[in-house]
Amino acid sequence: MAEANQDVPEAVTCSNPACRVAQTGKCVEGLGLSDCSHYGRRPDDTADALTEEEEAPQVEGIQIAGADTLTPEEASQLLRAGSARVIAVIGPSDAGKTSLIASLYDLYQGGQVAGTEYARSRTLHAFERTCHDARAACRRGTPHSNRTPLGEVRFYHLDLGGGPAADGLALIIGDRAGEDYRNATDDCSTVGGFQEVRRADSITVLVDGERLLNSGKRHNARSDTLLILRALVDGGAIESGQRLALVLTKLDAVLASESGNRAEAFFTSILDKVHETFGDYFSEISDFRVAASPKNDQARRGSGVAELLSFWLQPRPPVVTVPRAVPEFERAYARLIVIEG
């Protein structure tokens, strides 16, 4: 042991508190004393152990774009960037709005939809989160989708190409809680903040097929549909040239029920009433039937969604304006002379 300590200086220090080099003459890490960065330092020198030359290089952070739903400001940036279609999907709670949005994304996993191809999305995480509970991986007995929370509208985004999307088209789908639309029927002044409706090329109103199967609920379903549309019109949210899709959801439940024919007939009566009451406010009104997330084998997942997508991709027709009559006298002074004369 004496031979091992001959080369050890009298004042032996090490900044590693676990090291016993003063007693053993050996580095606790098994290094030579000249190779150990802690040897010869006091414990309180640890913070100063690295010189400016020895400091680890600072790596600049890379900002990775998020993939959650978009804010209205972020959606506006997409609108300014190129061709786009804005879709407002409206309906009371549990009408199937979130399921419809999720099923469209899921259909693109299998290839083309309505002649278009998926290019990219800025809301991939939001789509995946929305789709998860409707897939087998979630281990649920029946498909399920979480409700949209109350509050500010958020947007889903898909970039599409080919077919009716031509060289590229952004599809921007507004998602707002059904309670927000329902509350607007009590106070139509609130629709002034519904940006997704005012900026929409197509407005899609959902009618819950399961409610139409129930004789005690079907009249309320019709009332909800008409009251929501009335609130949007009276609140000034409907713009000239917008197109309206009236969609019967949960088609699988309708097809499986003995009351299915009655539900279909009642949906047709709602469509007729919408045409009669609001036909002058929209450039086109079309009806669709979808099974976005079926709970039985009466319809495949996403039935009718491709047809609805084709409707969404159509451009808004040009706004027809009535030419303003040109006054006989263009200058107010000339008109004033005539009046006084």
Secondary structure as GFF3:
##gff-version 3
##sequence-region A 1 341
A	DSSP	three_ten_helix	3	5	.	.	.	ID=ss1
A	DSSP	alpha_helix	21	24	.	.	.	ID=ss2
A	DSSP	three_ten_helix	43	48	.	.	.	ID=ss3
A	DSSP	alpha_helix	72	81	.	.	.	ID=ss4
A	DSSP	beta_strand	84	90	.	.	.	ID=ss5
A	DSSP	alpha_helix	97	108	.	.	.	ID=ss6
A	DSSP	beta_strand	117	120	.	.	.	ID=ss7
A	DSSP	alpha_helix	124	132	.	.	.	ID=ss8
A	DSSP	three_ten_helix	136	138	.	.	.	ID=ss9
A	DSSP	beta_strand	154	161	.	.	.	ID=ss10
A	DSSP	three_ten_helix	163	165	.	.	.	ID=ss11
A	DSSP	beta_strand	169	175	.	.	.	ID=ss12
A	DSSP	alpha_helix	178	184	.	.	.	ID=ss13
A	DSSP	three_ten_helix	188	193	.	.	.	ID=ss14
A	DSSP	alpha_helix	195	198	.	.	.	ID=ss15
A	DSSP	beta_strand	202	208	.	.	.	ID=ss16
A	DSSP	alpha_helix	209	212	.	.	.	ID=ss17
A	DSSP	alpha_helix	218	234	.	.	.	ID=ss18
A	DSSP	beta_strand	243	249	.	.	.	ID=ss19
A	DSSP	alpha_helix	251	256	.	.	.	ID=ss20
A	DSSP	alpha_helix	260	278	.	.	.	ID=ss21
A	DSSP	three_ten_helix	279	281	.	.	.	ID=ss22
A	DSSP	beta_strand	284	289	.	.	.	ID=ss23
A	DSSP	alpha_helix	305	313	.	.	.	ID=ss24
A	DSSP	alpha_helix	332	340	.	.	.	ID=ss25
###
